[in-house]
Amino acid sequence: MNKRLSLLKAVVLQFIIISFLVRVSFIIWSFSGIDFSFINIFRTFFTGLFFDFGAISFFIIFYLLHLIFLPNRWIGSFIDKSISYFFYFFTTLILTFSFFGEFTFWEEFKARYNFVAVDYLIYTNEVVDNINESYPIPFLSSIIIAIVITLFFILKKSNVFTNTFSSKISILQKVLLSIVFVVPLFYGFNIDNEDAEWSNNRYENEISKAGVYSFFAAFRNNQLDYNEFYQTQDIDLSFDILKQNLVTDKDSLISNNIYSIEREITNDSTEIYPNVIFICVESLSAQFLGHFGNEKNLTPNLDSLLQKSISFENFYATGTRTVRGMEAYTLSIPPSPGRSILKRENNKSLHNIGDVFTSKGYSKSFIYGGDGYFDNMNNFFGGNGFDIVDRGRGYLFGDSFTAKRTNIDDSEVTFENAWGVSDEDIYNKVIKEADRSYAENKPFFNFIMTTSNHRPYSYLENKIDIPSGTGRDGAVKYSDFAIGEFINQAKTKPWYKNTVFVIAADHCASSAGRQELNVAKYHIPALIFNLPNVESAKIDAQCSQIDLFPTLFGYLNWSYKSSFYGKDVNNFSKENNRAFIGNYRKLGLLKGDKLTVLSDQKKYSFYTWNKETNDLIQNNNSTDSLKEIISYYQTNDYLYQEYLRKLATVKSDN
């Protein structure tokens, strides 16, 4: 029996050894971030080994069935050899590729495969092109193939295949072998990927996981039901606490319904209606700007604009991906666990900032240098009343809405990479769209999403003093250069004097750290430039992306109806300064230096954030803090679910 199982055992051992080496590599890579001790190292490897066995158990199911059900007389036959060789090469190739992929994923996210990796599978064109432009794919592919062939010859020389094809197996042994199926069943029904998270150090938790296991866990759990996975309280209490924190002196609740937060925002001054151009800059952390202490002179244009603008000094991203930033800016809501609303099926006709612009007579456009099919952006913006300008390749909208779509033509492109046209090209398109809107004598709101500050960090040469494709610093400096050129070009236009420019990041460049939420990395820049009759000023209030447009509406003196969670930061009381930060599993509320975090499995944590060292120090439980954070996230989920229920009722009536 042992000889017949030679190949099976070899594949399992091969996986365990390579996974061990990958784990060692990640420990060395992240050594400065882990809490080194022999006990922690032992537990990391022991936990990792446990999850490695779970991961490989799923891969061997097919071959186990073959070993059990193949008649003995066919052992060593063409069928037996074909299936065995296919099993070996397919499994080894996939797992080796997966291990290589883990290094690139770790470089970007400092994590094992997760929800992001699953999301990227949907958009293979952009992701494959990005990988091809960022890494020497032919060279890496050659290495992978060489490794697979080398491993094959090692097994061949060790007589693994000879033993496998020359030994028979009895009925009793087949029955005993079938017990192995208990292993994947045990892992599938009893072991969650989060069970690997035994440490307070996020790096140690991630290294303890198995990448393949993490990937399939994320694939299976790409939706996280708030009520099932997170702390809850009486929903009436949550809405009561929420309203106490939302309603300001300028607000009046419209409905007596306890589950409604719709209110009338009133401003006494005369409303003004300038054009609004919002530039959402890809991956622009505050740490890149000289304004926030960077000494590399990467952002001279933004640094200059910040001195002439309403600048947000204490502004935080709600999440770690573009769709999270878009969700926060457009819907003005805290992040929801699991998949962003942008990527959910039922995400149309939601209350959003576009409704406010429409009520004031504005046209609205979403302008993107790539294909808006990516991350479901066109579906979301088109389904919520925006016209679309993108580098589309023929993908159609859903059948539930109609939106005007304008393509960025080849003649308008000077440079393009995997993610889309260069920032200069997209801004040239924005100028054209603004000229067109001005000619129509109608105020416009343009939401622009840039792409250049993204791996592979490529752009036209000789634009800045850092060569294209050499790293993030160059991409940041080019993005800043393009913004400077755009503002200079806009100043030559007749619509410039009556146009407000809002610039902010979609998220930070990297948010990973040793603790569950790396607070400092969520700090991003934001500014409002060219406001009529408003002097430059610094806003020190702690706030987040959901507050940007309510604050702008305040500067424009607009009165409007709102169900937003975001507020005009100029109406913040000191005790109500707060920012929402999170990732797809962790939901945070930051108030001053106090951070409360909700986690799946109904866990929660309380920290004091040391801003100087960026360390989180656990502190005593705070009942009020827990009630407050639950009120935000539970009600946000409740209102979305209520929207889905209304949507289902409408569909059933039709």
Secondary structure, 3 states (H helix, E strand, C coil): CCCCCHHHHHHHHHHHHHHHHHHHHHHHHCHHHCCCCHHHHHHHHHHHHHHHHHHHHHHCHHHHHHHHHCCHHHCCCHHHHHHHHHHHHHHHHHHHHHHHHHHHHHHHHCCCCCHHHHHHHHCHHHHHHHHHHHCCHHHHHHHHHHHHHHHHHHHHHCCHHHHHHHCCCCHHHHHHHHHHHHHHHHHHHHCCHHHHCCCCCHHHHHHHCCHHHHHHHHHHCCCCCHHHHCCCCCHHHHHHHHHHHHCCCCEEECCCCCCCCCEEECCCCCCCCCEEEEEEECCCCHHHCHHHCCCCCCCHHHHHHHHCEEEECCEECCCCCHHHHHHHHHHCCCCCCCCCHHHCCCCCCCCCHHHHHHHCCCEEEEEECCCCCHHHHHHHHHHCCCEEEECCCCCCCCCCCCCCEEECCHHHCCCEECCEECHHHHHHHHHHHHHHHHHCCCCEEEEEECCCCCCCCCCCCCCCCCCCCCCHHHHHHHHHHHHHHHHHHHCCCCCHHHEEEEEEECCCCCCCCCCCCCHHHHECCEEEECCCCCCCEEECCCEEHHHHHHHHHHHCCCCEEECCCCCCHHHCCHHHCCEEEECCCCEEEEECCEEEEEECCCEEEEEEEECCCCEEEECCCCHHHHHHHHHHHHHHHHHHHHHHHHHHHHHHHC
